[in-house]
Amino acid sequence: MSEQAISQAEIDAVFPKVAQIVSDALGCELDEVTPKASLIQDLDAESIDFLDLVFRLEKGFGVKIPRGKIVEDARGPLPESEFESKGIVTEAGLARLRDFLSEVPADRIKTPLKASDVPRLFTTETFCKVVIRAQRAAQG
């Protein structure tokens, strides 16, 4: 399974609208919503906010983002048993996350990382990439 790289130009094209949606969904100031801002650590999002955020992104961009798709895409071709063991992301899983979530500083993706904490890594740029992938999927 090869993934087409997402260019900085593509990210820059969707960022203003994604940032506005994130700001509205989380009730934070627009200037706080930077590409590298962690939704949970920097913008105080809670897991329930992700559902609202995905809904707003779908509506705002006219795309479909299946539930659980972000984490599924982050795992990539690795079977769940190779991605995590006893709830902790394996070394292979960490390598996959560092590659897939290239926008996240590598020092935040370290062992031990609970599989349930993967969403804590997501940044505004992560959601820009989610939108771009959904747009590509919609185009066929």
C-alpha positions in Angstrom: 0.0 0.0 0.0 1.7 3.2 -1.1 0.6 6.5 0.0 0.8 9.6 -2.2 2.8 12.2 -0.4 1.0 15.3 0.7 2.8 18.5 -0.3 3.2 21.6 1.9 1.3 23.5 -0.8 -1.7 21.2 -0.3 -1.5 21.6 3.5 -1.2 25.4 3.1 -4.3 25.5 0.8 -6.6 23.8 3.4 -5.0 25.1 6.6 -7.0 28.4 6.9 -10.3 26.7 6.7 -9.2 23.8 8.9 -7.9 26.3 11.5 -11.2 28.2 11.5 -13.1 24.9 12.0 -10.8 23.8 14.8 -11.1 27.2 16.5 -14.9 27.1 16.3 -15.2 23.5 17.4 -12.9 23.9 20.4 -13.8 27.5 21.3 -10.2 28.7 21.2 -8.7 31.8 19.6 -7.8 31.4 15.9 -4.3 32.6 16.5 -3.7 29.6 18.9 -4.5 27.2 16.1 -1.1 26.7 14.5 -0.2 23.8 12.2 1.9 22.1 14.9 -0.5 22.8 17.8 -1.5 19.5 19.5 -5.3 19.4 19.7 -5.3 17.9 23.1 -2.2 19.3 24.8 -2.2 22.8 23.3 -5.8 23.4 22.5 -7.5 21.5 25.3 -9.5 19.2 23.1 -11.2 16.2 24.6 -11.8 12.9 22.8 -15.5 13.8 22.3 -14.3 17.0 20.5 -12.8 14.8 17.8 -16.3 13.6 16.7 -17.6 17.2 16.5 -14.4 18.3 14.7 -14.7 15.5 12.1 -18.4 16.3 11.5 -17.5 20.0 11.0 -14.6 19.1 8.6 -16.9 16.8 6.6 -19.5 19.5 6.3 -17.0 22.3 5.6 -15.1 20.4 2.9 -17.9 18.2 1.5 -16.0 15.0 2.3 -16.6 11.8 4.2 -14.2 10.8 7.0 -15.1 7.4 8.3 -15.0 7.0 12.1 -11.7 5.5 13.3 -10.1 6.3 9.9 -7.4 8.5 11.3 -6.1 5.8 13.7 -6.6 3.1 11.1 -4.5 5.1 8.6 -1.9 5.8 11.2 -1.5 2.0 11.8 -1.2 1.6 8.0 -0.4 -1.8 6.7 0.7 -3.1 10.1 -1.7 -5.7 11.6 -2.9 -4.7 15.0 -0.8 -7.4 16.6 2.4 -5.8 15.1 1.3 -2.2 15.9 0.5 -2.7 19.6 1.1 -5.3 22.3 -0.9 -5.3 25.5 -2.1 -1.8 24.8 1.4 -0.4 24.2 2.6 0.7 20.7 5.4 -1.6 19.5 8.7 -0.3 18.1 7.3 -1.1 14.6 4.2 0.9 15.5 6.3 3.8 16.7 8.3 3.8 13.5 5.0 3.8 11.5 3.6 6.7 13.5 6.8 8.7 13.1 6.5 8.3 9.3 2.7 8.8 9.1 2.6 11.7 11.6 5.7 13.4 10.2 4.2 16.7 11.4 4.5 15.6 15.1 7.9 16.2 16.7 9.6 12.8 16.9 10.4 13.2 20.6 6.6 13.1 21.3 6.4 9.6 19.7 8.3 7.6 22.2 8.0 4.4 24.2 6.0 3.6 26.2 3.1 5.0 24.2 -0.3 3.6 24.9 -2.3 2.8 21.8 -5.2 4.7 23.4 -3.0 7.8 23.6 -2.3 8.0 19.8 -4.9 10.7 19.3 -3.0 12.8 21.8 -0.4 13.2 19.0 -2.8 14.7 16.5 -2.1 18.3 15.5 -4.0 20.8 13.3 -1.8 19.7 10.4 -2.8 16.1 11.0 -6.4 17.2 10.3 -5.3 19.1 7.3 -3.8 15.8 6.0 -7.0 14.0 6.9 -9.0 16.4 4.8 -6.6 16.1 1.8 -6.8 12.3 1.9 -10.6 12.5 2.1 -10.7 14.9 -0.9 -8.4 12.5 -2.8 -10.6 9.5 -1.9 -13.7 11.4 -3.1 -12.1 12.1 -6.4 -11.5 8.4 -6.9 
